[in-house]
């Protein structure tokens, strides 16, 4: 059908959630955006008993009841990143894990026919373009590949510069729904509740702050110990920092606003704070990001491309870890076969930092877990543990007990470096294990 104006086309495509999701039938393959469009997902979940065998890629950012076992015949989930709401689903092996790095996620739409893509967007602007909001990821590729694109219009989503929008003509159905009772800044980008820092986070952030130099181009991962680096003042006195990242943790917008992170020394996207996601900040930070030309949001195929990352000099990739063994293998995803999260952009930025002139990769990790009962630095990773960063890319490890430099070190030297930043209660047994593994 031909339309004279985008306004006419938009009006014709507006429908209800219940009508829109009728394109989804038994056996359909459905992909959800992050964050999930709430009204569409609730309408789809209400079809329990009406349809069956629907494969759903994504989910876990919103509390929708369809992860309960009673829905298992209706929906089978593929989870690319394990969040708290889907941990039981994955532990019980009722869901499947999508093994893919975010840079390569742009290829996923071309691997399986997608019957429906459910997405949240902003209202059309004066030119008929809808913003993808606080995160872009691979949304544009998915919109252009799926048989049916169902968009939930939330008038409150932010608009950004970069390549973070889609035209009305590329969407099949619009459902207007703006959630109420949502407080900006209450959760991070992945919907996890924000808490305050402890002494451990403050100590680790202090060590990392000493490793960052004026003019460095930073990436900081969301969640865990690393995220606090931007929020505890350790970067406030730096000069000409740059930003090229996957996510944009709270604190980054303030550094941009204060001129600390001005991107003057970047080689590409000079003067711009670049990411594929900018959500999770305070209301003040999100207001500052909204339609601010200092921020540019791009698809993950660009923002997380190691070749692109490495075009900037002095890239410093700062990410959290769950476990690390004495060879330097870093896991940020699982403990044994128990999935705790996902790779995100960690591997891409480890490679990008390695290839960057003057680049460094920093892994932040608490020395212990379970209230000090177990060491996160271990002789060997448990069988089945996912290695997020291989030992060949391991660089600098920071715990509350100091800094371990692994790059260029032998196996024995690495073991001694890591034992030196392990919790004192575990150093003796780690040294005994290392002697058995790596000495005659």
C-alpha positions as CSV (number, residue, x, y, z in Angstrom):
1,X,0.0,0.0,0.0
2,X,1.3,3.4,-1.0
3,X,1.1,6.3,1.4
4,X,1.4,10.0,0.6
5,X,3.0,10.9,4.0
6,X,4.7,9.1,6.8
7,X,2.0,10.4,9.2
8,X,-0.7,8.6,7.1
9,X,1.4,5.4,7.1
10,X,1.9,5.6,10.9
11,X,-1.8,6.1,11.6
12,X,-2.7,3.2,9.4
13,X,-0.3,0.9,11.2
14,X,-1.4,1.7,14.7
15,X,-3.2,-1.3,16.4
16,X,-3.7,-3.0,19.7
17,X,-1.2,-5.4,21.3
18,X,-3.7,-8.2,21.0
19,X,-4.1,-7.6,17.2
20,X,-0.4,-7.2,16.5
21,X,0.7,-10.4,18.1
22,X,-1.8,-12.4,16.0
23,X,1.0,-12.7,13.4
24,X,2.7,-15.1,15.9
25,X,1.4,-18.7,15.5
26,X,2.5,-22.1,16.8
27,X,6.1,-22.8,15.9
28,X,6.9,-19.1,15.2
29,X,10.4,-17.8,15.9
30,X,10.2,-14.5,17.8
31,X,13.0,-12.1,18.8
32,X,12.6,-9.6,21.7
33,X,14.5,-6.4,21.9
34,X,16.2,-5.2,25.1
35,X,14.4,-3.7,26.9
36,X,11.4,-5.8,26.1
37,X,8.2,-4.1,24.9
38,X,6.0,-4.7,27.9
39,X,2.5,-4.5,26.4
40,X,3.3,-6.7,23.4
41,X,5.0,-9.3,25.6
42,X,2.1,-9.4,28.1
43,X,-0.3,-9.8,25.2
44,X,1.8,-12.7,23.8
45,X,2.2,-14.4,27.2
46,X,-1.6,-14.3,27.5
47,X,-1.9,-16.7,24.6
48,X,-0.9,-19.7,26.7
49,X,-2.9,-22.7,25.7
50,X,-3.8,-21.1,22.3
51,X,-0.4,-21.5,20.7
52,X,2.5,-23.8,21.3
53,X,6.1,-24.4,20.4
54,X,6.9,-20.7,20.0
55,X,10.7,-20.1,20.2
56,X,11.5,-16.8,21.8
57,X,15.0,-15.2,21.6
58,X,15.7,-12.9,24.5
59,X,14.0,-11.9,27.7
60,X,14.7,-11.4,31.3
61,X,14.8,-7.7,31.6
62,X,11.2,-7.4,32.6
63,X,9.1,-9.4,35.1
64,X,6.8,-11.2,32.7
65,X,5.3,-14.5,34.0
66,X,6.2,-16.6,31.0
67,X,9.4,-18.0,32.6
68,X,7.2,-20.2,34.9
69,X,7.2,-23.9,34.0
70,X,3.5,-23.8,33.2
71,X,4.4,-21.9,30.0
72,X,7.0,-24.4,28.8
73,X,4.8,-26.0,26.1
74,X,3.9,-22.5,24.8
75,X,7.3,-20.8,24.8
76,X,10.8,-22.1,24.5
77,X,13.4,-19.5,25.3
78,X,16.9,-18.8,23.8
79,X,18.7,-16.6,26.3
80,X,21.7,-14.5,25.1
81,X,22.4,-12.9,28.5
82,X,21.4,-14.5,31.8
83,X,19.7,-11.9,34.1
84,X,18.3,-12.7,37.5
85,X,14.8,-13.2,36.2
86,X,15.8,-16.1,34.0
87,X,18.4,-17.7,36.2
88,X,16.0,-20.4,37.4
89,X,14.9,-21.1,33.8
90,X,18.6,-21.7,32.9
91,X,19.5,-23.6,36.0
92,X,16.7,-26.0,35.4
93,X,17.8,-26.4,31.8
94,X,14.4,-25.3,30.5
95,X,16.0,-22.6,28.4
96,X,18.8,-22.7,25.8
97,X,21.7,-20.3,25.8
98,X,22.5,-18.3,22.7
99,X,26.3,-18.5,22.2
100,X,27.2,-15.3,20.4
101,X,29.3,-12.2,21.1
102,X,27.5,-8.9,20.7
103,X,29.7,-7.8,17.8
104,X,28.7,-11.0,15.9
105,X,25.1,-10.6,17.0
106,X,24.5,-8.6,13.8
107,X,24.8,-11.9,11.9
108,X,22.2,-13.7,14.0
109,X,19.2,-12.3,12.1
110,X,20.5,-14.0,8.9
111,X,21.0,-17.4,10.5
112,X,17.3,-18.2,11.2
113,X,14.1,-16.9,9.6
114,X,12.5,-14.5,12.1
115,X,8.7,-14.5,12.1
116,X,8.3,-11.5,14.4
117,X,10.5,-9.0,16.1
118,X,9.1,-7.2,19.1
119,X,10.7,-3.9,19.9
120,X,10.3,-0.7,21.8
121,X,10.8,2.6,20.0
122,X,10.1,6.3,20.5
123,X,7.4,8.3,18.8
124,X,8.2,9.4,15.2
125,X,10.0,12.7,14.8
126,X,9.1,15.3,12.2
127,X,10.8,13.2,9.5
128,X,9.1,9.9,10.5
129,X,12.1,8.4,12.3
130,X,11.6,6.5,15.5
131,X,14.5,6.3,18.1
132,X,15.6,3.0,19.4
133,X,16.0,4.7,22.7
134,X,18.8,4.1,25.2
135,X,20.2,1.0,23.3
136,X,20.8,0.1,19.7
137,X,22.5,-3.3,19.7
138,X,21.5,-5.1,16.5
139,X,18.0,-3.6,16.3
140,X,18.3,-2.1,12.9
141,X,19.5,-5.4,11.3
142,X,16.7,-7.2,13.0
143,X,14.1,-4.7,11.8
144,X,15.3,-5.2,8.2
145,X,15.3,-9.0,8.4
146,X,12.2,-10.1,10.4
147,X,9.0,-10.9,8.4
148,X,7.0,-8.8,10.9
149,X,8.2,-5.9,13.0
150,X,6.0,-5.1,16.0
151,X,6.9,-1.8,17.6
152,X,5.7,-0.5,21.0
153,X,5.8,3.3,21.0
154,X,7.0,4.7,24.3
155,X,7.0,8.5,24.1
156,X,9.6,8.7,27.0
157,X,12.5,7.0,25.4
158,X,15.6,9.1,24.8
159,X,16.7,10.2,21.3
160,X,20.4,10.2,20.4
161,X,22.7,11.1,17.6
162,X,24.6,8.4,15.7
163,X,22.8,5.5,13.9
164,X,20.1,4.8,16.4
165,X,16.8,5.2,14.6
166,X,14.4,3.5,12.1
167,X,11.8,4.9,9.7
168,X,8.1,4.3,10.1
169,X,8.1,2.6,6.7
170,X,10.3,-0.2,8.0
171,X,7.9,-1.2,10.8
172,X,4.7,-3.2,10.2
173,X,2.7,-2.6,13.4
174,X,2.7,0.1,16.0
175,X,1.3,-0.2,19.5
176,X,1.2,3.0,21.6
177,X,2.1,2.3,25.2
178,X,4.1,4.4,27.6
179,X,4.7,2.6,30.9
180,X,3.9,4.4,34.2
181,X,5.6,4.1,37.5
182,X,9.1,3.8,36.0
183,X,11.7,5.8,37.8
184,X,14.8,6.6,35.7
185,X,18.0,5.7,37.5
186,X,16.5,2.9,39.7
187,X,18.1,0.2,37.6
188,X,21.0,-0.3,35.3
189,X,20.5,-0.8,31.5
190,X,19.8,-4.5,32.0
191,X,17.1,-3.9,34.7
192,X,19.3,-4.8,37.7
193,X,18.6,-2.8,40.9
194,X,21.3,-0.2,41.7
195,X,23.0,-0.5,45.0
196,X,25.7,1.5,46.8
197,X,29.5,0.7,46.8
198,X,31.3,-1.0,49.6
199,X,34.9,-0.6,50.7
200,X,36.0,-3.3,48.2
201,X,34.6,-1.4,45.3
202,X,36.2,1.9,46.5
203,X,39.6,0.2,46.9
204,X,39.5,-1.5,43.4
205,X,38.3,1.8,41.8
206,X,41.2,3.6,43.4
207,X,43.7,1.1,41.9
208,X,42.1,1.3,38.5
209,X,42.1,5.1,38.6
210,X,45.9,5.1,39.1
211,X,46.2,2.9,35.9
212,X,44.2,5.4,33.7
213,X,46.3,8.1,32.0
214,X,45.3,11.4,30.6
215,X,44.1,11.0,27.0
216,X,43.1,7.3,27.4
217,X,40.0,6.2,25.5
218,X,37.9,4.2,28.0
219,X,35.4,1.3,28.0
220,X,33.8,0.3,31.2
221,X,31.5,-2.7,31.5
222,X,28.1,-2.6,33.2
223,X,27.7,-4.5,36.5
224,X,30.1,-5.8,39.0
225,X,33.2,-4.1,40.5
226,X,34.3,-2.3,37.3
227,X,31.2,-0.1,37.0
228,X,32.1,1.9,40.0
229,X,35.2,3.4,38.4
230,X,33.1,6.2,36.8
231,X,31.2,7.0,39.9
232,X,33.7,7.3,42.8
233,X,35.7,10.3,41.7
234,X,38.9,8.4,40.6
235,X,38.7,9.9,37.1
236,X,37.6,13.4,38.0
237,X,41.1,14.9,37.7
238,X,42.0,13.2,34.4
239,X,42.4,15.3,31.2
240,X,41.0,14.6,27.7
241,X,39.6,11.1,28.3
242,X,37.7,9.5,25.5
243,X,34.7,7.1,25.5
244,X,34.1,4.2,23.1
245,X,32.1,1.5,24.8
246,X,29.4,-1.1,24.7
247,X,27.3,0.4,27.6
248,X,27.5,3.7,29.3
249,X,27.4,3.2,33.1
250,X,26.1,5.9,35.4
251,X,28.8,8.5,36.0
252,X,30.0,8.7,32.4
253,X,27.5,11.4,31.4
254,X,28.7,13.5,34.4
255,X,32.3,13.1,33.2
256,X,31.3,14.3,29.7
257,X,29.3,17.2,31.2
258,X,32.3,18.3,33.3
259,X,34.7,18.2,30.3
260,X,36.8,15.4,31.8
261,X,35.7,13.0,29.0
262,X,35.9,15.3,25.9
263,X,37.3,12.8,23.4
264,X,39.8,15.4,22.0
265,X,42.6,12.8,21.6
266,X,40.5,10.2,19.9
267,X,41.4,9.2,16.3
268,X,37.8,8.4,15.3
269,X,34.5,9.9,16.4
270,X,36.6,12.8,17.8
271,X,34.9,14.7,20.5
272,X,32.1,12.2,20.7
273,X,31.1,9.7,23.5
274,X,30.4,6.5,21.5
275,X,28.5,3.4,22.7
276,X,25.8,1.0,21.6
277,X,23.8,1.7,24.8
278,X,23.5,4.7,27.1
279,X,20.8,3.7,29.5
280,X,20.9,3.0,33.2
281,X,22.0,6.5,34.3
282,X,20.2,8.8,36.7
283,X,17.3,11.0,35.5
284,X,19.7,14.0,35.3
285,X,22.2,12.0,33.3
286,X,19.6,10.7,30.9
287,X,18.2,14.2,30.4
288,X,21.7,15.3,29.6
289,X,22.2,12.5,27.0
290,X,18.8,13.1,25.3
291,X,19.4,14.8,21.9
292,X,22.9,15.8,23.0
293,X,25.3,15.8,20.0
294,X,28.2,14.9,22.3
295,X,26.8,11.3,22.5
296,X,26.5,9.0,19.5
297,X,24.9,5.6,19.7
298,X,25.7,3.0,17.0
299,X,24.8,-0.6,16.2
300,X,27.0,-3.2,18.0
301,X,28.4,-4.2,14.6
302,X,30.2,-0.8,14.8
303,X,30.7,0.0,18.4
304,X,31.9,-3.5,19.3
305,X,33.9,-4.2,16.2
306,X,37.5,-4.9,17.4
307,X,38.9,-3.3,14.3
308,X,36.9,-0.1,15.0
309,X,37.8,-0.1,18.7
310,X,41.5,-0.4,17.9
311,X,41.5,2.6,15.6
312,X,41.7,4.7,18.7
313,X,45.0,4.9,20.5
314,X,45.4,4.1,24.3
315,X,42.1,2.1,24.5
316,X,41.6,1.0,28.1
317,X,39.0,-1.7,28.5
318,X,37.8,-2.1,32.1
319,X,35.6,-5.1,32.8
320,X,34.5,-7.3,35.7
321,X,35.1,-11.0,36.1
322,X,33.7,-13.9,38.0
323,X,36.7,-16.2,38.2
324,X,40.3,-16.3,36.9
325,X,42.7,-19.2,37.0
326,X,46.5,-19.1,37.5
327,X,47.1,-19.1,33.7
328,X,45.1,-15.9,33.3
329,X,41.9,-17.4,31.8
330,X,39.1,-15.0,32.7
331,X,35.5,-16.0,33.0
332,X,32.8,-13.3,33.2
333,X,29.9,-15.7,32.3
334,X,29.7,-18.9,34.2
335,X,30.9,-21.0,37.2
336,X,31.3,-24.4,35.7
337,X,28.2,-25.0,33.5
338,X,26.1,-22.6,35.6
339,X,25.5,-19.5,33.4
340,X,25.6,-16.3,35.4
341,X,25.5,-13.7,32.7
342,X,26.9,-13.5,29.1
343,X,30.0,-12.3,27.2
344,X,28.6,-9.0,26.3
345,X,31.3,-6.9,24.7
346,X,34.2,-8.1,27.0
347,X,35.9,-10.3,24.4
348,X,35.6,-7.6,21.7
349,X,37.1,-5.0,23.8
350,X,39.9,-7.2,25.1
351,X,40.9,-7.8,21.4
352,X,40.4,-4.1,20.5
353,X,42.6,-3.0,23.4
354,X,45.2,-5.5,22.5
355,X,45.4,-4.2,19.0
356,X,45.2,-0.5,20.0
357,X,48.5,1.5,20.1
358,X,49.1,1.9,23.8
359,X,46.0,-0.1,24.7
360,X,45.4,-2.0,27.9
361,X,42.8,-4.4,29.3
362,X,41.9,-4.3,33.0
363,X,39.8,-7.0,34.7
364,X,38.3,-6.0,38.1
365,X,37.5,-8.9,40.4
366,X,36.7,-9.3,44.1
367,X,39.2,-11.7,45.6
368,X,36.5,-13.9,47.2
369,X,32.9,-14.9,46.9
370,X,30.2,-16.3,49.2
371,X,31.2,-14.1,52.1
372,X,34.9,-15.0,51.9
373,X,34.3,-18.8,51.7
374,X,35.8,-19.3,48.2
375,X,38.6,-17.7,46.2
376,X,37.8,-16.2,42.9
377,X,41.4,-16.7,41.9
378,X,41.7,-20.5,41.4
379,X,44.4,-22.9,40.2
380,X,42.2,-24.1,37.4
381,X,38.7,-23.2,36.3
382,X,35.9,-25.7,37.0
383,X,35.1,-28.0,34.1
384,X,32.6,-26.4,31.8
385,X,33.5,-22.8,32.8
386,X,33.2,-20.4,29.9
387,X,36.4,-18.5,29.2
388,X,35.4,-14.9,28.2
389,X,38.9,-13.6,27.8
390,X,41.6,-16.2,26.9
391,X,45.0,-16.1,28.7
392,X,46.6,-14.8,25.5
393,X,44.7,-11.5,25.9
394,X,44.8,-11.3,29.7
395,X,46.6,-8.1,30.7
396,X,46.0,-6.5,34.1
397,X,44.0,-7.9,37.0
398,X,42.9,-5.8,39.9
399,X,41.5,-7.0,43.2
400,X,41.1,-5.2,46.6
401,X,44.7,-6.4,47.3
402,X,46.4,-4.8,44.4
403,X,47.4,-5.0,40.8
404,X,48.7,-8.1,38.9
405,X,50.4,-7.5,35.5
406,X,50.1,-10.6,33.3
407,X,50.9,-9.4,29.8
408,X,54.3,-10.7,28.6
409,X,54.7,-12.9,31.7
410,X,55.6,-16.6,31.8
411,X,53.2,-19.1,33.3
412,X,55.1,-19.2,36.6
413,X,55.3,-15.4,36.7
414,X,51.6,-15.1,36.1
415,X,50.8,-17.5,38.9
416,X,52.9,-15.5,41.4
417,X,51.4,-12.2,40.2
418,X,47.9,-13.6,40.8
419,X,48.6,-15.2,44.1
420,X,49.9,-11.8,45.2
421,X,46.5,-10.2,44.7
422,X,44.5,-13.1,46.0
423,X,42.9,-13.0,49.5
424,X,45.6,-13.8,52.1
425,X,43.5,-16.7,53.5
426,X,43.9,-18.5,50.2
427,X,47.5,-17.6,49.1
428,X,49.1,-20.6,50.8
429,X,46.9,-23.2,49.1
430,X,47.1,-21.4,45.7
431,X,50.9,-21.4,46.0
432,X,50.9,-25.1,46.7
433,X,48.7,-25.8,43.7
434,X,50.9,-23.6,41.5
435,X,54.0,-25.4,42.6
436,X,52.4,-28.7,41.7
437,X,51.1,-27.5,38.4
438,X,54.1,-25.4,37.1
439,X,57.3,-26.4,38.9
440,X,59.2,-29.7,38.9
